[in-house]
C-alpha cells in the first residue's frame, strides 16, 4: 500500500529523516511535514480533507470530477485544490489533471501539555 504520513515535524526531524535516507540509500517513505499543528489544521480544513478522501487511490482526476465527487462547486474546490498543491499534497499531471498519488493517509502528531 502506498501511504503518505502527514504530520508535525520540526526542521531537525525532517533533516534527520533525510540523512537516514541518504545513509541507507533507499527511500524512508512518503512524508508531508508541517511545522505546527496550527499550520496543519489551517491547511487541512474539513473541506480539504474531503478532497483528499475523494482523491485517495483514485488516480488522476479533472477539477470538475473532484468537485462532483465531493458535491461542491468547481470554484470552491479550485481554491482548495490549489492550497493542497501549494502544500505539496497534490500533484498536477502533464495533461492538467490533479492527482493524490497515495492509497492511504496516516496522520502523525503528538499533543503535549503546555
C-alpha positions, 0 to 999 in steps of 0.5 A: 500500500502506498501511504503518505504520513502527514504530520508535525515535524520540526526542521531537525526531524525532517533533516534527520529523516533525510540523512537516514535516507541518504545513509541507507540509500533507499527511500524512508517513505512518503512524508508531508511535514508541517511545522505546527499543528496550527499550520496543519489544521489551517491547511487541512480544513474539513473541506480539504480533507474531503478532497483528499478522501475523494482523491485517495487511490483514485488516480488522476482526476479533472477539477470538475470530477473532484468537485462532483465527487465531493458535491461542491462547486468547481470554484470552491474546490479550485481554491482548495485544490490549489492550497493542497498543491501549494502544500505539496499534497497534490500533484498536477499531471502533464495533461492538467489533471490533479492527482493524490498519488497515495492509497492511504493517509496516516496522520502523525502528531503528538499533543503535549501539555503546555 
